[in-house]
Each structure stands twice: as structure tokens, then as C-alpha cells.
Amino acid sequence: MKNQQYRNHVRYYPPHHFIFYPVIILLLFISIRGVWIDAANQWLWIMVTLLTVITGWLSFMVRQHYALTTQNRIVRLELRVRYYQLTQQRLENIEQQLSFRQLAALRFASDQELVPLIHRTLKEGLPPAAIKQAIKDWLPDAMRV
């Protein structure tokens, strides 16, 4: 596996991104085509189109919601543990001053960079992209959703 850094940290789930969603897009194309071409069964094709759109949308939303909610809790807990191990202080005391997106970006920082980067983020209000770009020793997260 390549070293993880800002340029290559996006992760795909092949069954969803490269099989399920292309199939949904193909079904959507076929059903929309059926609406225009098959006038005798137009209402049937409209229903198939609506079911395809609803199925694709619901699958995306449910998959994302469950996985991301769990992941977000784990990211917060991981940062709390790491911050406590490094400083012997609770992160909860300053956590409310950071958005979740900032916390998520901070998780990529190595132990040597984490505490100074947290304080810099609090002081300068760094956005998540700037936090990630400021990391020199990237701590990979190959297990995220």
C-alpha cells in the first residue's frame, strides 16, 4: 500500500462505487429511454424510473449514514485517546471549539504534529484542507469507510 497523504487519501468501496452505482445509472438510463420510446407502457416506465431513482438514493443515504455516523464517533474517540496520551489532558475541554471536519482532518497528523496542529487550528481557525496540507508526517487511515 502506498504511503497515505493528502493527494491519495480518498478511498472507494468497489462493490458500491464500481458495480452497484453503475448498474443503477444503467437502469436509470434504460428506464428513461423506455419512457420516451414505449408510449404504450409509458406509465410503467415512469414507475420503473422512480423506483430506480429511489433505490439508488436510499442505498446511498443509508450506507453513508450508518457508516459515517459510526466512523465519526470512532474518529472523535481516537483523537480523545491520542490527545490524552500525549498531553494528559482531556480533548473534550477544547473539542467544542473545533468542527468535526477539522477533527477528522487532524486525525491524519502524527503524534509529534497532533498537539501543535490542534493549537494552531484553534488559534488560526484552519479549515480541514489547510490542516491536511500542513501535515508533514501523514498518519494513514486505511480502515475508514
N, C-alpha and C positions, 0 to 999 in steps of 0.2 A: 504494500500500500504506500502511495506517495505521502510525503510529509504534508500535513494539512496546514493551509494558510488561507489568507483572505481570498485569493484568486480561485481556489479549488475546494472551498468548504461546502458548497451546495451538494445535497445528496438526493438521489432519486430512488424510488421504490419500483423496480422494473415491472412487476405484475400490474401495478396500478397505472404508472406513467406510460408504459410502452405496450401494454396489452389491453387492459380494460378501457382506458380512456380513448385510445384509437378505435376500438370496437364501438364504443358509444358514439363517437363522431361519425363513423361509417354508417351506423344505424340511423343517426340523425339525418345524414345526407340522403340516404335511401328513402326514409320516410317523407322528407320534404319534397324529394323528387316525385314520390308517389302522389302527394297532394296535387302537384301541378299536372302530372301526366294522366293519372287514372281518375277521371271525373266521375265515373260510376261509383267508385268507392272512396270518394274524397273524404267523407267524414271518418271512415275507418282509418285512413292515413293520417288525418289530423289527430285522432286519438293515439295512434302509434307514435307520432311525433311528440305529443305531450307526455306520454309515458316514458319515452326515451329521455327527454329533457329532465323530467322529474327524477328518473332513476339515476342519471348521471349527476345531477345536482345533489340529491340526497346522499349518494355514496361518497361524494367528495366531502360534503359537510360533516357527515357522521364520522368518517375516517379521520378527518382533520381534527374535529372537535375532541374526540376521545384521546387520540394520540398526543395532541398538543397540550391538552389540559394536564395529562399525566407528565409529559415532558417538562412543562413549565414548573410544576411542583418539584420535580426532581432537580431541575436547574437551581431553583431557589435553595433547596436543602443542601445541594452540593456546595454552593457558594457560601452558605452559612457555616458549614463544617470547615471548609478551607479557610475562610476568614478567621474563624475562632482558633484553628490550629496555628495560624500564622501570627495572630495578634493577642490571643487570649481575651478577646472582646467579642461581644455579640454583634453580628451584622444587622440584626433587627433594629438596632438603635439608629442606624442610618439608612436602612433599606427603603424606607418610605420616601426618601429624597431621590431615589433612582427609579426610572421606569423599568418595566420588565424587559423591554428591548435593550436597555443599557445593561441590565444584569445578564441577559443572555449573551451579549457581546463580551462582557467581562469574563465569562467562563472559559474563553479561549486563552486567557492570559496565563502564563506560567506562574508558579508560586512566587518567584522573585519579582515579577511585574505586577501581580494582582493588587496588593495593598497600595502601592504608589499610584496605580492606574485608577483605583476606586477613588482615592483622594483627589486626583486630578480631574476625574469626571465630576465629582461633587463641586469642585472649585470652578471648573470651566464649563460645566454643562455639556460635555462632549456627546454628540449623537452616536448611535451604535456603529455606524460605518467608520467614524473617526476613531472610535475605541479599537475596532478590529485592525485598522490600519496602523495604529500606534503600537500594536503588539509586535515585538521583535522575536520572542521565543514562543511560538504558537503551540498551545496545548491542544492536540487533536481531540475531537469528539466523534469517533467513528460509530457510536452506538445510537445516535439520535435518530428520531423519526424524520 
